[in-house]
Amino acid sequence: MSSKTIFCDLCIITLFGLLAVFAEEKSSVQESTDSGLKGNCSCGGFPTNTPAVTDAPLLSQMPGLVVQCDEAGQNTCKNLCNAIATATKAKGPEILCNKLKDAHELKLSAFAKICENPWAYANITAEAPLCCADSKVLVCPSVEVSNGTTTEDVDVKTAI
């Protein structure tokens, strides 16, 4: 599996812009008379796979899915966040840099959150770092060093 594929699996944020257009804002927790508490699924990207409880994601979005506030709901939300990451491979780095503007050696980790529960790691972390300047994707220095190439020798899309 190439680093491009693995990094772009983390491109969960890519679809967030599209989801923002289609997602409906719903309250974070609802009481359902027949099946207990339900709440929104949220997907987010953190610069580590072990953020503090008080840390906020660099990027997040609610894809509009309401799930049970239990382990099954958490698993459904994680699966959705992973599916979004997989579906957004092609334009991930460009969209991330457009949103973040500047990033240096960033390795995002994907997380899922339901109801009032804390963010839960969704088992995806970028293997290749992301570097951006002024919303443009750059080849990170660590990629240049590990490949023994210069910026001019590398196509950014294949390096990521």
C-alpha positions, -999 to +999 in steps of 0.1 A: +000+000+000+015+033-010+019+063+013-005+082-011-032+057-005-027+056+033-025+094+036-055+099+015-074+074+036-071+101+062-086+126+038-118+124+058-118+161+058-120+162+020-156+153+020-165+176+049-169+205+026-194+186+005-211+172+036-215+207+050-237+215+020-259+185+025-258+179+063-287+191+084-279+207+117-296+186+144-294+188+181-265+168+195-287+145+216-323+135+211-346+114+232-364+087+211-394+072+228-388+037+215-351+032+214-333+055+239-309+083+234-297+091+199-272+117+187-252+130+157-221+113+143-192+137+139-159+130+121-127+149+130-090+151+123-065+156+151-027+161+148-022+130+170-039+097+177-039+104+214-054+139+219-063+152+254-100+151+262-099+189+261-083+191+226-105+202+197-100+187+162-083+207+136-112+200+113-145+184+120-179+179+104-212+162+111-222+140+081-259+141+091-261+106+105-281+101+138-271+070+157-278+054+191-256+067+219-241+033+226-212+011+214-231+001+183-237+037+174-200+045+180-190+017+156-215+028+130-201+064+132-164+051+130-173+030+100-189+061+083-158+082+091-136+055+076-158+052+045-157+089+040-119+088+043-117+060+017-140+078-007-121+110-007-087+099-018-083+118-050-084+155-039-076+150-002-043+169+001-055+199-020-087+202+000-069+198+033-044+225+024-071+248+012-089+245+046-058+246+068-038+272+048-005+262+064+008+229+078+042+216+085+048+178+087+012+172+098+000+136+102-037+137+109-055+110+127-092+104+121-117+103+150-154+098+154-177+112+181-213+105+190-236+122+214-218+137+244-191+110+243-154+119+238-137+116+204-128+080+196-098+071+174-112+057+140-080+036+133-067+058+105-035+079+108-016+094+079+018+076+073+030+105+051+031+140+064+012+169+049+029+202+042+011+233+030+020+269+025-006+296+015-031+268+008-008+250-017+003+214-012+041+211-008+065+181-006+075+179+030+112+180+039+110+146+055+096+131+023+124+148+003+151+134+027+136+099+028+133+097-010+167+114-016+150+138-040+145+175-043+112+194-046+117+198-083+121+160-087+088+150-070+052+153-082+033+164-051+004+142-058+026+111-060+045+120-029+014+122-008 
